[in-house]
Amino acid sequence: MMQIALVLSDHEKTINKKIEENKKSTSEENIISSYAKDFKYPPVLPIVFYDGEGEWTAATNFLDRVELNDIYISIFLNSIMSL
């Protein structure tokens, strides 16, 4: 979870830096400041690579690895289907 927070924080700093650089140049690139109401963070999808000697023994299906009841499962599946 900390890695995700660091990625999003870095994204925010990068966006704000680009805005400052654009103010100094003649570029008219449309970048929304992280302070703006319309600012959106990018999705972050953590991926784990296993490179151990033995076989992976944990479940590989996301829904098998999280504690979700039927309501959350339907919300999760609907949100993925609408992407």
PDB file of N, CA, C and O in Angstrom:
ATOM      1  N   MET A   1       0.827  -1.181   0.000  1.00  0.00           N
ATOM      2  CA  MET A   1       0.000   0.000   0.000  1.00  0.00           C
ATOM      3  C   MET A   1       0.878   1.253   0.000  1.00  0.00           C
ATOM      4  O   MET A   1       0.541   2.249  -0.640  1.00  0.00           O
ATOM      5  N   MET A   2       1.982   1.203   0.705  1.00  0.00           N
ATOM      6  CA  MET A   2       2.882   2.355   0.757  1.00  0.00           C
ATOM      7  C   MET A   2       3.448   2.670  -0.624  1.00  0.00           C
ATOM      8  O   MET A   2       3.603   3.838  -0.980  1.00  0.00           O
ATOM      9  N   GLN A   3       3.758   1.630  -1.405  1.00  0.00           N
ATOM     10  CA  GLN A   3       4.278   1.837  -2.757  1.00  0.00           C
ATOM     11  C   GLN A   3       3.268   2.577  -3.620  1.00  0.00           C
ATOM     12  O   GLN A   3       3.643   3.458  -4.395  1.00  0.00           O
ATOM     13  N   ILE A   4       1.992   2.232  -3.496  1.00  0.00           N
ATOM     14  CA  ILE A   4       0.949   2.899  -4.275  1.00  0.00           C
ATOM     15  C   ILE A   4       0.891   4.375  -3.891  1.00  0.00           C
ATOM     16  O   ILE A   4       0.798   5.242  -4.759  1.00  0.00           O
ATOM     17  N   ALA A   5       0.947   4.658  -2.600  1.00  0.00           N
ATOM     18  CA  ALA A   5       0.927   6.045  -2.139  1.00  0.00           C
ATOM     19  C   ALA A   5       2.127   6.814  -2.686  1.00  0.00           C
ATOM     20  O   ALA A   5       1.993   7.978  -3.065  1.00  0.00           O
ATOM     21  N   LEU A   6       3.290   6.182  -2.731  1.00  0.00           N
ATOM     22  CA  LEU A   6       4.482   6.841  -3.266  1.00  0.00           C
ATOM     23  C   LEU A   6       4.357   7.103  -4.763  1.00  0.00           C
ATOM     24  O   LEU A   6       4.769   8.159  -5.243  1.00  0.00           O
ATOM     25  N   VAL A   7       3.797   6.160  -5.495  1.00  0.00           N
ATOM     26  CA  VAL A   7       3.591   6.339  -6.944  1.00  0.00           C
ATOM     27  C   VAL A   7       2.649   7.514  -7.195  1.00  0.00           C
ATOM     28  O   VAL A   7       2.919   8.356  -8.052  1.00  0.00           O
ATOM     29  N   LEU A   8       1.551   7.573  -6.455  1.00  0.00           N
ATOM     30  CA  LEU A   8       0.578   8.649  -6.651  1.00  0.00           C
ATOM     31  C   LEU A   8       1.156   9.998  -6.230  1.00  0.00           C
ATOM     32  O   LEU A   8       0.897  11.008  -6.884  1.00  0.00           O
ATOM     33  N   SER A   9       1.924  10.029  -5.164  1.00  0.00           N
ATOM     34  CA  SER A   9       2.563  11.260  -4.709  1.00  0.00           C
ATOM     35  C   SER A   9       3.563  11.751  -5.755  1.00  0.00           C
ATOM     36  O   SER A   9       3.633  12.946  -6.041  1.00  0.00           O
ATOM     37  N   ASP A  10       4.332  10.831  -6.320  1.00  0.00           N
ATOM     38  CA  ASP A  10       5.297  11.185  -7.357  1.00  0.00           C
ATOM     39  C   ASP A  10       4.584  11.725  -8.595  1.00  0.00           C
ATOM     40  O   ASP A  10       5.044  12.683  -9.215  1.00  0.00           O
ATOM     41  N   HIS A  11       3.459  11.106  -8.950  1.00  0.00           N
ATOM     42  CA  HIS A  11       2.669  11.571 -10.100  1.00  0.00           C
ATOM     43  C   HIS A  11       2.217  13.011  -9.872  1.00  0.00           C
ATOM     44  O   HIS A  11       2.318  13.852 -10.766  1.00  0.00           O
ATOM     45  N   GLU A  12       1.726  13.281  -8.687  1.00  0.00           N
ATOM     46  CA  GLU A  12       1.251  14.631  -8.346  1.00  0.00           C
ATOM     47  C   GLU A  12       2.384  15.651  -8.464  1.00  0.00           C
ATOM     48  O   GLU A  12       2.193  16.729  -9.027  1.00  0.00           O
ATOM     49  N   LYS A  13       3.556  15.318  -7.938  1.00  0.00           N
ATOM     50  CA  LYS A  13       4.704  16.225  -8.015  1.00  0.00           C
ATOM     51  C   LYS A  13       5.128  16.449  -9.463  1.00  0.00           C
ATOM     52  O   LYS A  13       5.464  17.569  -9.847  1.00  0.00           O
ATOM     53  N   THR A  14       5.112  15.393 -10.261  1.00  0.00           N
ATOM     54  CA  THR A  14       5.492  15.504 -11.670  1.00  0.00           C
ATOM     55  C   THR A  14       4.531  16.414 -12.424  1.00  0.00           C
ATOM     56  O   THR A  14       4.961  17.254 -13.215  1.00  0.00           O
ATOM     57  N   ILE A  15       3.239  16.254 -12.185  1.00  0.00           N
ATOM     58  CA  ILE A  15       2.232  17.095 -12.836  1.00  0.00           C
ATOM     59  C   ILE A  15       2.439  18.561 -12.463  1.00  0.00           C
ATOM     60  O   ILE A  15       2.442  19.424 -13.341  1.00  0.00           O
ATOM     61  N   ASN A  16       2.610  18.851 -11.191  1.00  0.00           N
ATOM     62  CA  ASN A  16       2.797  20.229 -10.747  1.00  0.00           C
ATOM     63  C   ASN A  16       4.089  20.831 -11.302  1.00  0.00           C
ATOM     64  O   ASN A  16       4.140  22.025 -11.600  1.00  0.00           O
ATOM     65  N   LYS A  17       5.134  20.005 -11.440  1.00  0.00           N
ATOM     66  CA  LYS A  17       6.391  20.477 -12.022  1.00  0.00           C
ATOM     67  C   LYS A  17       6.189  20.821 -13.498  1.00  0.00           C
ATOM     68  O   LYS A  17       6.700  21.836 -13.972  1.00  0.00           O
ATOM     69  N   LYS A  18       5.448  19.982 -14.225  1.00  0.00           N
ATOM     70  CA  LYS A  18       5.168  20.260 -15.642  1.00  0.00           C
ATOM     71  C   LYS A  18       4.407  21.567 -15.804  1.00  0.00           C
ATOM     72  O   LYS A  18       4.666  22.332 -16.733  1.00  0.00           O
ATOM     73  N   ILE A  19       3.481  21.819 -14.912  1.00  0.00           N
ATOM     74  CA  ILE A  19       2.704  23.058 -14.970  1.00  0.00           C
ATOM     75  C   ILE A  19       3.627  24.262 -14.796  1.00  0.00           C
ATOM     76  O   ILE A  19       3.513  25.246 -15.527  1.00  0.00           O
ATOM     77  N   GLU A  20       4.538  24.184 -13.831  1.00  0.00           N
ATOM     78  CA  GLU A  20       5.476  25.293 -13.609  1.00  0.00           C
ATOM     79  C   GLU A  20       6.375  25.492 -14.827  1.00  0.00           C
ATOM     80  O   GLU A  20       6.660  26.628 -15.206  1.00  0.00           O
ATOM     81  N   GLU A  21       6.826  24.394 -15.445  1.00  0.00           N
ATOM     82  CA  GLU A  21       7.669  24.503 -16.635  1.00  0.00           C
ATOM     83  C   GLU A  21       6.890  25.103 -17.797  1.00  0.00           C
ATOM     84  O   GLU A  21       7.442  25.885 -18.570  1.00  0.00           O
ATOM     85  N   ASN A  22       5.617  24.748 -17.932  1.00  0.00           N
ATOM     86  CA  ASN A  22       4.794  25.286 -19.013  1.00  0.00           C
ATOM     87  C   ASN A  22       4.544  26.785 -18.844  1.00  0.00           C
ATOM     88  O   ASN A  22       4.404  27.506 -19.831  1.00  0.00           O
ATOM     89  N   LYS A  23       4.488  27.253 -17.597  1.00  0.00           N
ATOM     90  CA  LYS A  23       4.298  28.684 -17.351  1.00  0.00           C
ATOM     91  C   LYS A  23       5.488  29.479 -17.885  1.00  0.00           C
ATOM     92  O   LYS A  23       5.342  30.619 -18.325  1.00  0.00           O
ATOM     93  N   LYS A  24       6.673  28.856 -17.838  1.00  0.00           N
ATOM     94  CA  LYS A  24       7.900  29.532 -18.275  1.00  0.00           C
ATOM     95  C   LYS A  24       8.099  29.442 -19.787  1.00  0.00           C
ATOM     96  O   LYS A  24       8.861  30.224 -20.355  1.00  0.00           O
ATOM     97  N   SER A  25       7.423  28.501 -20.441  1.00  0.00           N
ATOM     98  CA  SER A  25       7.595  28.318 -21.885  1.00  0.00           C
ATOM     99  C   SER A  25       6.352  28.799 -22.622  1.00  0.00           C
ATOM    100  O   SER A  25       5.388  29.272 -22.020  1.00  0.00           O
ATOM    101  N   THR A  26       6.405  28.665 -23.932  1.00  0.00           N
ATOM    102  CA  THR A  26       5.250  29.060 -24.749  1.00  0.00           C
ATOM    103  C   THR A  26       4.334  27.868 -25.015  1.00  0.00           C
ATOM    104  O   THR A  26       3.378  27.982 -25.782  1.00  0.00           O
ATOM    105  N   SER A  27       4.615  26.743 -24.396  1.00  0.00           N
ATOM    106  CA  SER A  27       3.794  25.545 -24.592  1.00  0.00           C
ATOM    107  C   SER A  27       2.376  25.786 -24.082  1.00  0.00           C
ATOM    108  O   SER A  27       2.172  26.394 -23.031  1.00  0.00           O
ATOM    109  N   GLU A  28       1.416  25.304 -24.838  1.00  0.00           N
ATOM    110  CA  GLU A  28       0.016  25.448 -24.433  1.00  0.00           C
ATOM    111  C   GLU A  28      -0.583  24.096 -24.067  1.00  0.00           C
ATOM    112  O   GLU A  28      -1.786  23.885 -24.219  1.00  0.00           O
ATOM    113  N   GLU A  29       0.252  23.184 -23.585  1.00  0.00           N
ATOM    114  CA  GLU A  29      -0.225  21.863 -23.177  1.00  0.00           C
ATOM    115  C   GLU A  29      -1.227  22.021 -22.035  1.00  0.00           C
ATOM    116  O   GLU A  29      -0.970  22.750 -21.077  1.00  0.00           O
ATOM    117  N   ASN A  30      -2.360  21.344 -22.136  1.00  0.00           N
ATOM    118  CA  ASN A  30      -3.421  21.475 -21.139  1.00  0.00           C
ATOM    119  C   ASN A  30      -3.226  20.430 -20.038  1.00  0.00           C
ATOM    120  O   ASN A  30      -3.621  19.275 -20.195  1.00  0.00           O
ATOM    121  N   ILE A  31      -2.619  20.838 -18.935  1.00  0.00           N
ATOM    122  CA  ILE A  31      -2.374  19.949 -17.797  1.00  0.00           C
ATOM    123  C   ILE A  31      -3.141  20.499 -16.606  1.00  0.00           C
ATOM    124  O   ILE A  31      -3.072  21.695 -16.323  1.00  0.00           O
ATOM    125  N   ILE A  32      -3.865  19.646 -15.913  1.00  0.00           N
ATOM    126  CA  ILE A  32      -4.650  20.067 -14.758  1.00  0.00           C
ATOM    127  C   ILE A  32      -3.805  19.924 -13.493  1.00  0.00           C
ATOM    128  O   ILE A  32      -3.241  18.863 -13.228  1.00  0.00           O
ATOM    129  N   SER A  33      -3.727  20.993 -12.727  1.00  0.00           N
ATOM    130  CA  SER A  33      -2.971  20.994 -11.481  1.00  0.00           C
ATOM    131  C   SER A  33      -3.577  20.016 -10.479  1.00  0.00           C
ATOM    132  O   SER A  33      -4.787  19.789 -10.461  1.00  0.00           O
ATOM    133  N   SER A  34      -2.718  19.448  -9.654  1.00  0.00           N
ATOM    134  CA  SER A  34      -3.211  18.521  -8.630  1.00  0.00           C
ATOM    135  C   SER A  34      -4.035  19.253  -7.577  1.00  0.00           C
ATOM    136  O   SER A  34      -4.723  18.617  -6.777  1.00  0.00           O
ATOM    137  N   TYR A  35      -3.972  20.571  -7.569  1.00  0.00           N
ATOM    138  CA  TYR A  35      -4.766  21.361  -6.629  1.00  0.00           C
ATOM    139  C   TYR A  35      -6.165  21.657  -7.179  1.00  0.00           C
ATOM    140  O   TYR A  35      -7.033  22.140  -6.452  1.00  0.00           O
ATOM    141  N   ALA A  36      -6.374  21.366  -8.460  1.00  0.00           N
ATOM    142  CA  ALA A  36      -7.657  21.660  -9.096  1.00  0.00           C
ATOM    143  C   ALA A  36      -8.706  20.611  -8.738  1.00  0.00           C
ATOM    144  O   ALA A  36      -8.386  19.453  -8.469  1.00  0.00           O
ATOM    145  N   LYS A  37      -9.945  21.039  -8.741  1.00  0.00           N
ATOM    146  CA  LYS A  37     -11.056  20.137  -8.416  1.00  0.00           C
ATOM    147  C   LYS A  37     -11.168  19.001  -9.438  1.00  0.00           C
ATOM    148  O   LYS A  37     -11.596  17.900  -9.089  1.00  0.00           O
ATOM    149  N   ASP A  38     -10.790  19.253 -10.688  1.00  0.00           N
ATOM    150  CA  ASP A  38     -10.919  18.261 -11.766  1.00  0.00           C
ATOM    151  C   ASP A  38      -9.729  17.308 -11.872  1.00  0.00           C
ATOM    152  O   ASP A  38      -9.729  16.418 -12.722  1.00  0.00           O
ATOM    153  N   PHE A  39      -8.714  17.483 -11.021  1.00  0.00           N
ATOM    154  CA  PHE A  39      -7.530  16.612 -11.085  1.00  0.00           C
ATOM    155  C   PHE A  39      -7.916  15.171 -10.770  1.00  0.00           C
ATOM    156  O   PHE A  39      -8.695  14.913  -9.853  1.00  0.00           O
ATOM    157  N   LYS A  40      -7.362  14.238 -11.540  1.00  0.00           N
ATOM    158  CA  LYS A  40      -7.614  12.813 -11.301  1.00  0.00           C
ATOM    159  C   LYS A  40      -6.292  12.070 -11.243  1.00  0.00           C
ATOM    160  O   LYS A  40      -5.376  12.327 -12.024  1.00  0.00           O
ATOM    161  N   TYR A  41      -6.214  11.145 -10.302  1.00  0.00           N
ATOM    162  CA  TYR A  41      -5.038  10.298 -10.209  1.00  0.00           C
ATOM    163  C   TYR A  41      -5.146   9.163 -11.219  1.00  0.00           C
ATOM    164  O   TYR A  41      -6.251   8.737 -11.555  1.00  0.00           O
ATOM    165  N   PRO A  42      -4.012   8.672 -11.706  1.00  0.00           N
ATOM    166  CA  PRO A  42      -4.049   7.530 -12.620  1.00  0.00           C
ATOM    167  C   PRO A  42      -4.306   6.245 -11.832  1.00  0.00           C
ATOM    168  O   PRO A  42      -4.005   6.175 -10.640  1.00  0.00           O
ATOM    169  N   PRO A  43      -4.853   5.245 -12.487  1.00  0.00           N
ATOM    170  CA  PRO A  43      -5.020   3.961 -11.788  1.00  0.00           C
ATOM    171  C   PRO A  43      -3.653   3.324 -11.549  1.00  0.00           C
ATOM    172  O   PRO A  43      -2.744   3.450 -12.369  1.00  0.00           O
ATOM    173  N   VAL A  44      -3.523   2.646 -10.426  1.00  0.00           N
ATOM    174  CA  VAL A  44      -2.281   1.939 -10.106  1.00  0.00           C
ATOM    175  C   VAL A  44      -2.643   0.477  -9.878  1.00  0.00           C
ATOM    176  O   VAL A  44      -3.429   0.151  -8.989  1.00  0.00           O
ATOM    177  N   LEU A  45      -2.071  -0.382 -10.679  1.00  0.00           N
ATOM    178  CA  LEU A  45      -2.345  -1.811 -10.575  1.00  0.00           C
ATOM    179  C   LEU A  45      -1.070  -2.518 -10.142  1.00  0.00           C
ATOM    180  O   LEU A  45      -0.158  -2.700 -10.949  1.00  0.00           O
ATOM    181  N   PRO A  46      -0.997  -2.919  -8.877  1.00  0.00           N
ATOM    182  CA  PRO A  46       0.201  -3.624  -8.420  1.00  0.00           C
ATOM    183  C   PRO A  46       0.271  -5.024  -9.029  1.00  0.00           C
ATOM    184  O   PRO A  46      -0.724  -5.749  -9.070  1.00  0.00           O
ATOM    185  N   ILE A  47       1.440  -5.383  -9.493  1.00  0.00           N
ATOM    186  CA  ILE A  47       1.666  -6.710 -10.070  1.00  0.00           C
ATOM    187  C   ILE A  47       2.829  -7.350  -9.316  1.00  0.00           C
ATOM    188  O   ILE A  47       3.859  -6.714  -9.089  1.00  0.00           O
ATOM    189  N   VAL A  48       2.657  -8.591  -8.937  1.00  0.00           N
ATOM    190  CA  VAL A  48       3.701  -9.303  -8.208  1.00  0.00           C
ATOM    191  C   VAL A  48       4.268 -10.396  -9.111  1.00  0.00           C
ATOM    192  O   VAL A  48       3.531 -11.217  -9.656  1.00  0.00           O
ATOM    193  N   PHE A  49       5.586 -10.388  -9.257  1.00  0.00           N
ATOM    194  CA  PHE A  49       6.265 -11.448  -9.995  1.00  0.00           C
ATOM    195  C   PHE A  49       6.911 -12.378  -8.981  1.00  0.00           C
ATOM    196  O   PHE A  49       7.636 -11.932  -8.092  1.00  0.00           O
ATOM    197  N   TYR A  50       6.649 -13.655  -9.116  1.00  0.00           N
ATOM    198  CA  TYR A  50       7.265 -14.632  -8.222  1.00  0.00           C
ATOM    199  C   TYR A  50       8.375 -15.325  -8.987  1.00  0.00           C
ATOM    200  O   TYR A  50       8.157 -15.881 -10.063  1.00  0.00           O
ATOM    201  N   ASP A  51       9.565 -15.283  -8.415  1.00  0.00           N
ATOM    202  CA  ASP A  51      10.724 -15.868  -9.077  1.00  0.00           C
ATOM    203  C   ASP A  51      11.441 -16.834  -8.136  1.00  0.00           C
ATOM    204  O   ASP A  51      12.663 -16.970  -8.176  1.00  0.00           O
ATOM    205  N   GLY A  52      10.658 -17.498  -7.292  1.00  0.00           N
ATOM    206  CA  GLY A  52      11.248 -18.421  -6.338  1.00  0.00           C
ATOM    207  C   GLY A  52      11.554 -19.770  -6.968  1.00  0.00           C
ATOM    208  O   GLY A  52      11.188 -20.034  -8.114  1.00  0.00           O
ATOM    209  N   GLU A  53      12.218 -20.606  -6.216  1.00  0.00           N
ATOM    210  CA  GLU A  53      12.583 -21.930  -6.733  1.00  0.00           C
ATOM    211  C   GLU A  53      11.397 -22.890  -6.730  1.00  0.00           C
ATOM    212  O   GLU A  53      11.244 -23.695  -7.649  1.00  0.00           O
ATOM    213  N   GLY A  54      10.557 -22.805  -5.696  1.00  0.00           N
ATOM    214  CA  GLY A  54       9.402 -23.685  -5.628  1.00  0.00           C
ATOM    215  C   GLY A  54       8.226 -23.122  -6.410  1.00  0.00           C
ATOM    216  O   GLY A  54       8.253 -21.975  -6.857  1.00  0.00           O
ATOM    217  N   GLU A  55       7.186 -23.948  -6.572  1.00  0.00           N
ATOM    218  CA  GLU A  55       5.996 -23.487  -7.278  1.00  0.00           C
ATOM    219  C   GLU A  55       5.197 -22.532  -6.400  1.00  0.00           C
ATOM    220  O   GLU A  55       5.231 -22.629  -5.173  1.00  0.00           O
ATOM    221  N   TRP A  56       4.482 -21.614  -7.033  1.00  0.00           N
ATOM    222  CA  TRP A  56       3.596 -20.694  -6.338  1.00  0.00           C
ATOM    223  C   TRP A  56       2.446 -21.506  -5.767  1.00  0.00           C
ATOM    224  O   TRP A  56       1.810 -22.264  -6.499  1.00  0.00           O
ATOM    225  N   THR A  57       2.163 -21.366  -4.468  1.00  0.00           N
ATOM    226  CA  THR A  57       1.142 -22.203  -3.843  1.00  0.00           C
ATOM    227  C   THR A  57      -0.136 -21.444  -3.479  1.00  0.00           C
ATOM    228  O   THR A  57      -1.163 -22.064  -3.204  1.00  0.00           O
ATOM    229  N   ALA A  58      -0.082 -20.119  -3.475  1.00  0.00           N
ATOM    230  CA  ALA A  58      -1.277 -19.327  -3.144  1.00  0.00           C
ATOM    231  C   ALA A  58      -2.201 -19.255  -4.362  1.00  0.00           C
ATOM    232  O   ALA A  58      -1.770 -19.454  -5.498  1.00  0.00           O
ATOM    233  N   ALA A  59      -3.473 -18.968  -4.104  1.00  0.00           N
ATOM    234  CA  ALA A  59      -4.437 -18.818  -5.202  1.00  0.00           C
ATOM    235  C   ALA A  59      -4.010 -17.682  -6.116  1.00  0.00           C
ATOM    236  O   ALA A  59      -3.445 -16.692  -5.650  1.00  0.00           O
ATOM    237  N   THR A  60      -4.271 -17.811  -7.402  1.00  0.00           N
ATOM    238  CA  THR A  60      -3.899 -16.771  -8.356  1.00  0.00           C
ATOM    239  C   THR A  60      -5.098 -15.954  -8.833  1.00  0.00           C
ATOM    240  O   THR A  60      -4.925 -14.967  -9.547  1.00  0.00           O
ATOM    241  N   ASN A  61      -6.304 -16.352  -8.449  1.00  0.00           N
ATOM    242  CA  ASN A  61      -7.504 -15.613  -8.798  1.00  0.00           C
ATOM    243  C   ASN A  61      -7.730 -14.530  -7.751  1.00  0.00           C
ATOM    244  O   ASN A  61      -7.738 -14.811  -6.552  1.00  0.00           O
ATOM    245  N   PHE A  62      -7.917 -13.273  -8.212  1.00  0.00           N
ATOM    246  CA  PHE A  62      -8.082 -12.151  -7.290  1.00  0.00           C
ATOM    247  C   PHE A  62      -9.205 -12.393  -6.289  1.00  0.00           C
ATOM    248  O   PHE A  62      -9.029 -12.163  -5.092  1.00  0.00           O
ATOM    249  N   LEU A  63     -10.346 -12.852  -6.763  1.00  0.00           N
ATOM    250  CA  LEU A  63     -11.498 -13.039  -5.880  1.00  0.00           C
ATOM    251  C   LEU A  63     -11.274 -14.153  -4.856  1.00  0.00           C
ATOM    252  O   LEU A  63     -11.918 -14.177  -3.807  1.00  0.00           O
ATOM    253  N   ASP A  64     -10.370 -15.060  -5.161  1.00  0.00           N
ATOM    254  CA  ASP A  64     -10.028 -16.106  -4.194  1.00  0.00           C
ATOM    255  C   ASP A  64      -9.077 -15.596  -3.109  1.00  0.00           C
ATOM    256  O   ASP A  64      -8.886 -16.257  -2.088  1.00  0.00           O
ATOM    257  N   ARG A  65      -8.490 -14.436  -3.327  1.00  0.00           N
ATOM    258  CA  ARG A  65      -7.480 -13.913  -2.396  1.00  0.00           C
ATOM    259  C   ARG A  65      -7.984 -12.795  -1.502  1.00  0.00           C
ATOM    260  O   ARG A  65      -7.256 -12.352  -0.614  1.00  0.00           O
ATOM    261  N   VAL A  66      -9.217 -12.321  -1.708  1.00  0.00           N
ATOM    262  CA  VAL A  66      -9.726 -11.215  -0.897  1.00  0.00           C
ATOM    263  C   VAL A  66     -11.017 -11.627  -0.203  1.00  0.00           C
ATOM    264  O   VAL A  66     -11.758 -12.485  -0.682  1.00  0.00           O
ATOM    265  N   GLU A  67     -11.259 -11.001   0.921  1.00  0.00           N
ATOM    266  CA  GLU A  67     -12.463 -11.282   1.699  1.00  0.00           C
ATOM    267  C   GLU A  67     -13.549 -10.303   1.262  1.00  0.00           C
ATOM    268  O   GLU A  67     -13.591  -9.162   1.722  1.00  0.00           O
ATOM    269  N   LEU A  68     -14.413 -10.753   0.383  1.00  0.00           N
ATOM    270  CA  LEU A  68     -15.495  -9.916  -0.122  1.00  0.00           C
ATOM    271  C   LEU A  68     -16.813 -10.660   0.012  1.00  0.00           C
ATOM    272  O   LEU A  68     -16.881 -11.865  -0.228  1.00  0.00           O
ATOM    273  N   ASN A  69     -17.857  -9.938   0.395  1.00  0.00           N
ATOM    274  CA  ASN A  69     -19.159 -10.592   0.387  1.00  0.00           C
ATOM    275  C   ASN A  69     -19.799 -10.386  -0.979  1.00  0.00           C
ATOM    276  O   ASN A  69     -19.217  -9.712  -1.829  1.00  0.00           O
ATOM    277  N   ASP A  70     -20.965 -10.941  -1.209  1.00  0.00           N
ATOM    278  CA  ASP A  70     -21.602 -10.906  -2.522  1.00  0.00           C
ATOM    279  C   ASP A  70     -21.849  -9.492  -3.038  1.00  0.00           C
ATOM    280  O   ASP A  70     -21.755  -9.245  -4.240  1.00  0.00           O
ATOM    281  N   ILE A  71     -22.164  -8.563  -2.135  1.00  0.00           N
ATOM    282  CA  ILE A  71     -22.419  -7.183  -2.558  1.00  0.00           C
ATOM    283  C   ILE A  71     -21.147  -6.569  -3.153  1.00  0.00           C
ATOM    284  O   ILE A  71     -21.193  -5.960  -4.221  1.00  0.00           O
ATOM    285  N   TYR A  72     -20.020  -6.729  -2.466  1.00  0.00           N
ATOM    286  CA  TYR A  72     -18.772  -6.155  -2.956  1.00  0.00           C
ATOM    287  C   TYR A  72     -18.317  -6.842  -4.240  1.00  0.00           C
ATOM    288  O   TYR A  72     -17.777  -6.189  -5.133  1.00  0.00           O
ATOM    289  N   ILE A  73     -18.527  -8.129  -4.336  1.00  0.00           N
ATOM    290  CA  ILE A  73     -18.140  -8.844  -5.552  1.00  0.00           C
ATOM    291  C   ILE A  73     -18.903  -8.299  -6.750  1.00  0.00           C
ATOM    292  O   ILE A  73     -18.307  -8.066  -7.801  1.00  0.00           O
ATOM    293  N   SER A  74     -20.208  -8.092  -6.614  1.00  0.00           N
ATOM    294  CA  SER A  74     -20.980  -7.572  -7.747  1.00  0.00           C
ATOM    295  C   SER A  74     -20.551  -6.144  -8.087  1.00  0.00           C
ATOM    296  O   SER A  74     -20.479  -5.795  -9.266  1.00  0.00           O
ATOM    297  N   ILE A  75     -20.266  -5.317  -7.089  1.00  0.00           N
ATOM    298  CA  ILE A  75     -19.784  -3.952  -7.353  1.00  0.00           C
ATOM    299  C   ILE A  75     -18.436  -4.009  -8.063  1.00  0.00           C
ATOM    300  O   ILE A  75     -18.215  -3.295  -9.042  1.00  0.00           O
ATOM    301  N   PHE A  76     -17.542  -4.851  -7.573  1.00  0.00           N
ATOM    302  CA  PHE A  76     -16.223  -4.995  -8.169  1.00  0.00           C
ATOM    303  C   PHE A  76     -16.332  -5.462  -9.616  1.00  0.00           C
ATOM    304  O   PHE A  76     -15.712  -4.874 -10.502  1.00  0.00           O
ATOM    305  N   LEU A  77     -17.102  -6.499  -9.862  1.00  0.00           N
ATOM    306  CA  LEU A  77     -17.236  -7.024 -11.223  1.00  0.00           C
ATOM    307  C   LEU A  77     -17.892  -6.017 -12.155  1.00  0.00           C
ATOM    308  O   LEU A  77     -17.478  -5.888 -13.307  1.00  0.00           O
ATOM    309  N   ASN A  78     -18.912  -5.297 -11.678  1.00  0.00           N
ATOM    310  CA  ASN A  78     -19.560  -4.280 -12.497  1.00  0.00           C
ATOM    311  C   ASN A  78     -18.591  -3.141 -12.837  1.00  0.00           C
ATOM    312  O   ASN A  78     -18.609  -2.625 -13.955  1.00  0.00           O
ATOM    313  N   SER A  79     -17.755  -2.755 -11.883  1.00  0.00           N
ATOM    314  CA  SER A  79     -16.817  -1.662 -12.161  1.00  0.00           C
ATOM    315  C   SER A  79     -15.771  -2.095 -13.170  1.00  0.00           C
ATOM    316  O   SER A  79     -15.350  -1.285 -13.995  1.00  0.00           O
ATOM    317  N   ILE A  80     -15.340  -3.346 -13.131  1.00  0.00           N
ATOM    318  CA  ILE A  80     -14.363  -3.829 -14.098  1.00  0.00           C
ATOM    319  C   ILE A  80     -15.011  -3.932 -15.483  1.00  0.00           C
ATOM    320  O   ILE A  80     -14.390  -3.581 -16.487  1.00  0.00           O
ATOM    321  N   MET A  81     -16.221  -4.398 -15.533  1.00  0.00           N
ATOM    322  CA  MET A  81     -16.910  -4.566 -16.819  1.00  0.00           C
ATOM    323  C   MET A  81     -17.175  -3.220 -17.499  1.00  0.00           C
ATOM    324  O   MET A  81     -17.299  -3.163 -18.723  1.00  0.00           O
ATOM    325  N   SER A  82     -17.262  -2.152 -16.731  1.00  0.00           N
ATOM    326  CA  SER A  82     -17.562  -0.851 -17.326  1.00  0.00           C
ATOM    327  C   SER A  82     -16.298  -0.119 -17.757  1.00  0.00           C
ATOM    328  O   SER A  82     -16.387   0.986 -18.290  1.00  0.00           O
ATOM    329  N   LEU A  83     -15.133  -0.701 -17.541  1.00  0.00           N
ATOM    330  CA  LEU A  83     -13.861  -0.051 -17.952  1.00  0.00           C
ATOM    331  C   LEU A  83     -13.706  -0.084 -19.455  1.00  0.00           C
ATOM    332  O   LEU A  83     -12.710   0.409 -19.984  1.00  0.00           O
TER     333      LEU A  83
END
